[in-house]
């Protein structure tokens, strides 16, 4: 297995690579575990089924969890009352080789301004050879995040709801057990993808965030729209590869994933590429 972490500046407008698997490690206690009936796989690991909600197309989720449909009707998402450990995403900052679920990633921090726009292109890779069990999943995505939340256009393979195929979904997850996501759309190897996270209508304490995962080859897209405070999104992940319960190279895609045209802007629409610091 491989671990790769870059902090500082992501190659915005250039290419970020997630390399193919080059070695095999012994599975951690987390790997090979059977998914319990009350748990589902998410991009942040196993989460209680009662705390993971699919949001229908055209609906908008308020900061308080009120879902307002396109026809004007509304319903309240239930509070997640299940206690679970914080997301393994926090463990990335230790920079020690370990199965955190984030196998390769790049990050850049912006302490002066909030991000308001992220875009990236990538291609659906070939299917893993041996990934067959429902407790295994592979996901790759760009994303805007804070220590509490992440917004991410996601390409995933064999997440529990899909079966043995690639699919795109738009997600918002927190560091606890809660996740919401848009509907899944099946995609095929070599399809060209575009992922965007865009803030609009921002005030001093609230933005509307639209997360879109689009298959440029077929024209299909899946969208998640949520309201949240602007200051939560001060960190961007240019490219992240997450794997859960994987222990063999044959359980990964056979070819590399390359994110191209990665770009971010602040909430005033100013391109952050020209304002970034030199690489560290």
MARDRENPA-151350 format. One record per residue (C-alpha): x, y, z; residue number from 1; residue in three letters. Coordinates in pm, 1 decimal, always signed. Layout:
! MARDRENPA-151350
<r <X; Y; Z>; NUM; "Ala">
...
! end
This chain:
! MARDRENPA-151350
<r <+0.0; +0.0; +0.0>; 1; "Unk">
<r <+114.7; +355.8; -51.1>; 2; "Unk">
<r <+83.1; +674.4; +146.8>; 3; "Unk">
<r <+138.8; +1017.5; +0.7>; 4; "Unk">
<r <+68.1; +1357.4; +153.5>; 5; "Unk">
<r <+147.3; +1703.5; +24.3>; 6; "Unk">
<r <+79.3; +2016.1; +224.8>; 7; "Unk">
<r <+120.4; +2372.5; +108.1>; 8; "Unk">
<r <+15.7; +2446.4; -249.9>; 9; "Unk">
<r <-190.0; +2225.0; -476.2>; 10; "Unk">
<r <-101.8; +2244.2; -844.3>; 11; "Unk">
<r <-405.5; +2453.2; -936.3>; 12; "Unk">
<r <-469.1; +2461.3; -1308.8>; 13; "Unk">
<r <-219.4; +2179.9; -1356.6>; 14; "Unk">
<r <-243.5; +1808.6; -1284.0>; 15; "Unk">
<r <-265.4; +1615.0; -956.8>; 16; "Unk">
<r <-195.4; +1241.5; -984.6>; 17; "Unk">
<r <-309.3; +953.9; -767.3>; 18; "Unk">
<r <-68.2; +679.1; -856.3>; 19; "Unk">
<r <-152.4; +314.1; -895.7>; 20; "Unk">
<r <-100.1; +70.3; -612.1>; 21; "Unk">
<r <+263.2; -35.8; -585.8>; 22; "Unk">
<r <+278.7; -259.8; -281.7>; 23; "Unk">
<r <+65.0; -463.9; -45.0>; 24; "Unk">
<r <+43.3; -426.7; +330.9>; 25; "Unk">
<r <-119.2; -639.4; +592.8>; 26; "Unk">
<r <-479.4; -530.7; +649.4>; 27; "Unk">
<r <-544.0; -323.9; +957.2>; 28; "Unk">
<r <-813.3; -433.4; +1206.2>; 29; "Unk">
<r <-1047.3; -200.3; +1017.6>; 30; "Unk">
<r <-990.6; -385.1; +691.3>; 31; "Unk">
<r <-1190.8; -691.7; +604.3>; 32; "Unk">
<r <-1456.3; -608.3; +861.4>; 33; "Unk">
<r <-1813.5; -698.3; +777.2>; 34; "Unk">
<r <-2052.6; -408.0; +739.5>; 35; "Unk">
<r <-2317.3; -435.5; +1006.2>; 36; "Unk">
<r <-2680.5; -401.3; +906.1>; 37; "Unk">
<r <-2710.8; -67.6; +1085.6>; 38; "Unk">
<r <-2395.2; +79.0; +925.7>; 39; "Unk">
<r <-2332.6; +197.8; +570.8>; 40; "Unk">
<r <-2017.3; +292.7; +383.2>; 41; "Unk">
<r <-1961.4; +661.6; +315.7>; 42; "Unk">
<r <-1664.4; +859.8; +189.3>; 43; "Unk">
<r <-1578.3; +916.0; +557.1>; 44; "Unk">
<r <-1595.5; +548.2; +654.3>; 45; "Unk">
<r <-1871.9; +348.9; +819.7>; 46; "Unk">
<r <-2163.1; +558.2; +944.3>; 47; "Unk">
<r <-2493.4; +465.3; +1113.6>; 48; "Unk">
<r <-2763.0; +408.9; +853.1>; 49; "Unk">
<r <-2999.7; +634.5; +1045.8>; 50; "Unk">
<r <-2751.7; +923.9; +1013.2>; 51; "Unk">
<r <-2692.2; +904.2; +636.3>; 52; "Unk">
<r <-2960.7; +1064.3; +420.0>; 53; "Unk">
<r <-3013.1; +1088.5; +45.5>; 54; "Unk">
<r <-3147.9; +1426.5; -61.4>; 55; "Unk">
<r <-3374.8; +1430.9; -365.3>; 56; "Unk">
<r <-3287.1; +1625.0; -678.2>; 57; "Unk">
<r <-3371.5; +1993.8; -661.8>; 58; "Unk">
<r <-3405.7; +2007.8; -282.3>; 59; "Unk">
<r <-3207.3; +2241.6; -55.1>; 60; "Unk">
<r <-3088.9; +2156.8; +295.9>; 61; "Unk">
<r <-3073.2; +2435.6; +554.1>; 62; "Unk">
<r <-2803.8; +2463.0; +817.2>; 63; "Unk">
<r <-3055.0; +2327.6; +1069.8>; 64; "Unk">
<r <-3133.4; +2021.4; +854.6>; 65; "Unk">
<r <-3463.9; +2139.5; +707.0>; 66; "Unk">
<r <-3501.6; +1995.1; +356.1>; 67; "Unk">
<r <-3713.5; +2206.7; +124.0>; 68; "Unk">
<r <-3820.2; +2033.2; -195.4>; 69; "Unk">
<r <-3855.9; +2197.9; -533.5>; 70; "Unk">
<r <-4237.2; +2196.7; -501.2>; 71; "Unk">
<r <-4218.6; +2397.1; -175.8>; 72; "Unk">
<r <-4290.4; +2109.5; +62.6>; 73; "Unk">
<r <-4040.5; +2047.6; +342.1>; 74; "Unk">
<r <-3931.1; +1795.1; +601.9>; 75; "Unk">
<r <-3682.1; +1790.5; +886.9>; 76; "Unk">
<r <-3386.2; +1553.9; +891.4>; 77; "Unk">
<r <-3380.3; +1365.2; +1222.9>; 78; "Unk">
<r <-3102.1; +1436.9; +1469.0>; 79; "Unk">
<r <-2831.9; +1174.2; +1467.5>; 80; "Unk">
<r <-2832.5; +1033.6; +1818.6>; 81; "Unk">
<r <-2566.6; +768.6; +1761.1>; 82; "Unk">
<r <-2228.6; +833.9; +1920.3>; 83; "Unk">
<r <-1927.7; +740.5; +1708.5>; 84; "Unk">
<r <-1558.0; +830.6; +1706.3>; 85; "Unk">
<r <-1458.9; +1140.5; +1513.0>; 86; "Unk">
<r <-1382.1; +1101.1; +1144.9>; 87; "Unk">
<r <-1053.0; +940.2; +1054.7>; 88; "Unk">
<r <-997.4; +1249.4; +843.8>; 89; "Unk">
<r <-842.0; +1418.4; +1147.7>; 90; "Unk">
<r <-573.9; +1148.9; +1162.1>; 91; "Unk">
<r <-428.4; +1268.4; +830.7>; 92; "Unk">
<r <-251.1; +1554.4; +1000.3>; 93; "Unk">
<r <-25.1; +1312.8; +1187.4>; 94; "Unk">
<r <+161.6; +1240.7; +860.3>; 95; "Unk">
<r <+248.9; +891.3; +979.2>; 96; "Unk">
<r <+192.9; +593.3; +745.2>; 97; "Unk">
<r <-132.5; +441.6; +867.1>; 98; "Unk">
<r <-467.0; +326.7; +730.0>; 99; "Unk">
<r <-658.8; +649.2; +785.5>; 100; "Unk">
<r <-874.2; +582.5; +480.8>; 101; "Unk">
<r <-709.8; +876.3; +300.4>; 102; "Unk">
<r <-438.6; +700.6; +103.2>; 103; "Unk">
<r <-318.3; +983.8; -124.8>; 104; "Unk">
<r <-410.5; +1350.6; -108.8>; 105; "Unk">
<r <-292.1; +1706.0; -158.4>; 106; "Unk">
<r <-399.4; +2002.9; +52.3>; 107; "Unk">
<r <-362.9; +2377.5; +68.8>; 108; "Unk">
<r <-460.7; +2603.4; +358.0>; 109; "Unk">
<r <-598.7; +2954.1; +322.0>; 110; "Unk">
<r <-607.2; +3134.8; +655.9>; 111; "Unk">
<r <-687.8; +3480.9; +519.8>; 112; "Unk">
<r <-997.1; +3428.3; +303.5>; 113; "Unk">
<r <-1274.9; +3173.9; +271.5>; 114; "Unk">
<r <-1293.5; +2962.6; -39.9>; 115; "Unk">
<r <-1602.8; +2997.2; -254.7>; 116; "Unk">
<r <-1529.7; +2789.7; -563.0>; 117; "Unk">
<r <-1354.6; +2464.1; -651.8>; 118; "Unk">
<r <-1343.2; +2283.3; -983.9>; 119; "Unk">
<r <-1155.0; +1975.8; -1109.2>; 120; "Unk">
<r <-1168.5; +1733.4; -1400.8>; 121; "Unk">
<r <-1081.7; +1365.3; -1395.7>; 122; "Unk">
<r <-1152.8; +1041.1; -1581.4>; 123; "Unk">
<r <-1320.5; +724.6; -1456.3>; 124; "Unk">
<r <-1042.6; +462.2; -1428.6>; 125; "Unk">
<r <-1069.7; +92.9; -1499.5>; 126; "Unk">
<r <-1254.2; -128.4; -1252.8>; 127; "Unk">
<r <-1063.6; -298.2; -968.8>; 128; "Unk">
<r <-1006.2; -666.2; -1035.9>; 129; "Unk">
<r <-1093.7; -817.1; -697.8>; 130; "Unk">
<r <-1322.3; -564.3; -528.7>; 131; "Unk">
<r <-1634.3; -777.6; -480.4>; 132; "Unk">
<r <-1749.7; -754.8; -118.5>; 133; "Unk">
<r <-2010.9; -505.5; -2.0>; 134; "Unk">
<r <-1792.6; -396.1; +291.9>; 135; "Unk">
<r <-1528.4; -261.9; +53.3>; 136; "Unk">
<r <-1525.1; +69.6; -129.6>; 137; "Unk">
<r <-1296.4; +301.8; -318.5>; 138; "Unk">
<r <-1360.8; +673.0; -371.5>; 139; "Unk">
<r <-1174.2; +959.4; -531.7>; 140; "Unk">
<r <-1277.0; +1324.8; -522.3>; 141; "Unk">
<r <-1178.9; +1689.3; -492.0>; 142; "Unk">
<r <-1333.4; +1876.9; -199.2>; 143; "Unk">
<r <-1360.0; +2184.8; +17.0>; 144; "Unk">
<r <-1338.9; +2114.3; +386.6>; 145; "Unk">
<r <-1287.8; +2235.2; +739.5>; 146; "Unk">
<r <-1217.1; +2042.9; +1055.9>; 147; "Unk">
<r <-1592.4; +1984.4; +1085.4>; 148; "Unk">
<r <-1731.8; +1942.2; +735.2>; 149; "Unk">
<r <-1637.4; +1838.6; +384.7>; 150; "Unk">
<r <-1817.8; +1911.4; +56.8>; 151; "Unk">
<r <-1715.6; +1672.6; -219.0>; 152; "Unk">
<r <-1806.4; +1564.9; -572.4>; 153; "Unk">
<r <-1735.1; +1191.5; -551.2>; 154; "Unk">
<r <-1654.5; +905.0; -785.3>; 155; "Unk">
<r <-1692.0; +574.6; -600.2>; 156; "Unk">
<r <-1670.8; +205.4; -674.4>; 157; "Unk">
<r <-1883.5; -54.8; -498.0>; 158; "Unk">
<r <-2027.0; +166.8; -231.2>; 159; "Unk">
<r <-2305.7; -35.2; -69.8>; 160; "Unk">
<r <-2588.6; +128.8; -263.4>; 161; "Unk">
<r <-2437.9; +73.7; -607.4>; 162; "Unk">
<r <-2300.5; -276.9; -644.4>; 163; "Unk">
<r <-2002.8; -359.6; -867.2>; 164; "Unk">
<r <-1989.8; -43.0; -1078.8>; 165; "Unk">
<r <-1864.0; +312.1; -1077.8>; 166; "Unk">
<r <-2101.3; +587.6; -969.9>; 167; "Unk">
<r <-2093.2; +961.8; -904.5>; 168; "Unk">
<r <-2253.7; +1131.9; -604.0>; 169; "Unk">
<r <-2228.2; +1469.1; -429.1>; 170; "Unk">
<r <-2168.3; +1455.7; -52.4>; 171; "Unk">
<r <-2150.5; +1660.1; +265.1>; 172; "Unk">
<r <-2015.1; +1480.5; +570.2>; 173; "Unk">
<r <-1916.0; +1596.9; +917.1>; 174; "Unk">
<r <-1650.8; +1461.2; +1152.1>; 175; "Unk">
<r <-1915.6; +1280.6; +1354.5>; 176; "Unk">
<r <-2163.5; +1027.3; +1220.4>; 177; "Unk">
<r <-2374.1; +1250.0; +992.5>; 178; "Unk">
<r <-2368.3; +1254.0; +609.9>; 179; "Unk">
<r <-2605.7; +1371.5; +339.0>; 180; "Unk">
<r <-2570.1; +1301.0; -31.2>; 181; "Unk">
<r <-2740.4; +1340.0; -366.2>; 182; "Unk">
<r <-2866.1; +1050.7; -576.0>; 183; "Unk">
<r <-2614.7; +821.5; -743.3>; 184; "Unk">
<r <-2562.5; +799.7; -1118.5>; 185; "Unk">
<r <-2377.8; +510.8; -1279.7>; 186; "Unk">
<r <-2075.8; +594.2; -1496.1>; 187; "Unk">
<r <-1835.4; +395.9; -1711.1>; 188; "Unk">
<r <-1456.1; +366.9; -1736.9>; 189; "Unk">
<r <-1305.4; +644.3; -1953.4>; 190; "Unk">
<r <-1602.0; +878.3; -1892.6>; 191; "Unk">
<r <-1483.1; +1236.2; -1837.3>; 192; "Unk">
<r <-1594.9; +1392.2; -1506.2>; 193; "Unk">
<r <-1625.2; +1746.7; -1373.5>; 194; "Unk">
<r <-1663.5; +1821.8; -1003.4>; 195; "Unk">
<r <-1751.8; +2166.0; -868.0>; 196; "Unk">
<r <-1824.0; +2317.5; -527.0>; 197; "Unk">
<r <-1965.7; +2670.2; -550.6>; 198; "Unk">
<r <-2079.8; +2919.4; -284.6>; 199; "Unk">
<r <-2351.0; +3173.7; -367.3>; 200; "Unk">
<r <-2565.4; +3429.6; -187.3>; 201; "Unk">
<r <-2310.8; +3460.5; +92.7>; 202; "Unk">
<r <-2377.8; +3684.8; +390.9>; 203; "Unk">
<r <-2158.5; +3735.3; +694.5>; 204; "Unk">
<r <-2268.1; +3402.1; +840.5>; 205; "Unk">
<r <-2435.8; +3194.3; +567.9>; 206; "Unk">
<r <-2369.8; +3068.0; +214.1>; 207; "Unk">
<r <-2560.3; +2842.2; -20.0>; 208; "Unk">
<r <-2320.6; +2567.9; -130.8>; 209; "Unk">
<r <-2386.6; +2371.6; -449.4>; 210; "Unk">
<r <-2190.7; +2049.6; -499.7>; 211; "Unk">
<r <-2214.7; +1910.5; -853.8>; 212; "Unk">
<r <-2068.2; +1589.9; -992.6>; 213; "Unk">
<r <-2112.7; +1575.3; -1370.4>; 214; "Unk">
<r <-2039.6; +1308.2; -1630.3>; 215; "Unk">
<r <-1931.4; +1516.1; -1929.8>; 216; "Unk">
<r <-1946.4; +1209.3; -2155.5>; 217; "Unk">
<r <-2315.9; +1138.0; -2094.8>; 218; "Unk">
<r <-2428.8; +1483.0; -1981.1>; 219; "Unk">
<r <-2575.3; +1349.9; -1655.5>; 220; "Unk">
<r <-2513.4; +1520.9; -1321.7>; 221; "Unk">
<r <-2603.6; +1483.2; -956.7>; 222; "Unk">
<r <-2635.4; +1789.7; -733.2>; 223; "Unk">
<r <-2644.0; +1854.6; -358.0>; 224; "Unk">
<r <-2740.8; +2203.1; -233.8>; 225; "Unk">
<r <-2687.3; +2297.0; +130.6>; 226; "Unk">
<r <-2671.0; +2610.2; +341.7>; 227; "Unk">
<r <-2380.1; +2654.0; +578.8>; 228; "Unk">
<r <-2159.5; +2920.9; +728.3>; 229; "Unk">
<r <-1880.7; +3047.4; +500.4>; 230; "Unk">
<r <-1597.4; +3019.9; +752.4>; 231; "Unk">
<r <-1619.9; +2642.7; +768.8>; 232; "Unk">
<r <-1452.5; +2603.8; +431.0>; 233; "Unk">
<r <-1096.4; +2725.1; +469.5>; 234; "Unk">
<r <-918.9; +2415.3; +337.8>; 235; "Unk">
<r <-931.8; +2255.6; -5.2>; 236; "Unk">
<r <-832.3; +1904.4; -108.5>; 237; "Unk">
<r <-723.8; +1901.5; -468.5>; 238; "Unk">
<r <-734.9; +1524.5; -492.1>; 239; "Unk">
<r <-817.2; +1255.2; -239.7>; 240; "Unk">
<r <-828.2; +880.5; -271.4>; 241; "Unk">
<r <-1018.1; +704.3; +6.1>; 242; "Unk">
<r <-1028.1; +329.7; +54.2>; 243; "Unk">
<r <-1208.1; +128.1; +317.4>; 244; "Unk">
<r <-1139.5; -239.8; +391.9>; 245; "Unk">
<r <-889.7; -271.6; +105.9>; 246; "Unk">
<r <-577.0; -481.5; +154.1>; 247; "Unk">
<r <-458.9; -581.8; -195.1>; 248; "Unk">
<r <-341.5; -385.7; -500.0>; 249; "Unk">
<r <-594.7; -578.3; -709.0>; 250; "Unk">
<r <-868.4; -406.7; -507.4>; 251; "Unk">
<r <-760.1; -68.7; -647.7>; 252; "Unk">
<r <-813.7; +62.8; -1001.8>; 253; "Unk">
<r <-545.1; -70.9; -1237.7>; 254; "Unk">
<r <-451.1; +274.8; -1369.6>; 255; "Unk">
<r <-372.6; +615.2; -1220.3>; 256; "Unk">
<r <-627.4; +889.9; -1154.8>; 257; "Unk">
<r <-525.3; +1237.4; -1273.6>; 258; "Unk">
<r <-708.6; +1551.7; -1160.2>; 259; "Unk">
<r <-668.1; +1830.3; -1416.0>; 260; "Unk">
<r <-771.8; +2196.6; -1431.0>; 261; "Unk">
<r <-788.1; +2210.7; -1051.0>; 262; "Unk">
<r <-876.7; +2566.9; -954.4>; 263; "Unk">
<r <-1013.9; +2757.9; -655.4>; 264; "Unk">
<r <-1151.8; +3107.3; -601.6>; 265; "Unk">
<r <-1242.1; +3302.4; -290.7>; 266; "Unk">
<r <-1598.0; +3407.5; -214.5>; 267; "Unk">
<r <-1548.1; +3734.0; -404.5>; 268; "Unk">
<r <-1470.1; +3536.9; -720.2>; 269; "Unk">
<r <-1099.6; +3620.9; -717.4>; 270; "Unk">
<r <-883.7; +3339.2; -852.0>; 271; "Unk">
<r <-663.7; +3202.6; -574.8>; 272; "Unk">
<r <-400.9; +3076.7; -820.6>; 273; "Unk">
<r <-247.8; +3421.4; -859.4>; 274; "Unk">
<r <-257.5; +3478.6; -482.2>; 275; "Unk">
<r <-106.1; +3154.1; -359.1>; 276; "Unk">
<r <+222.0; +3144.5; -170.7>; 277; "Unk">
<r <+532.7; +2974.1; -313.1>; 278; "Unk">
<r <+548.9; +2595.6; -256.7>; 279; "Unk">
<r <+678.8; +2482.3; +77.8>; 280; "Unk">
! end
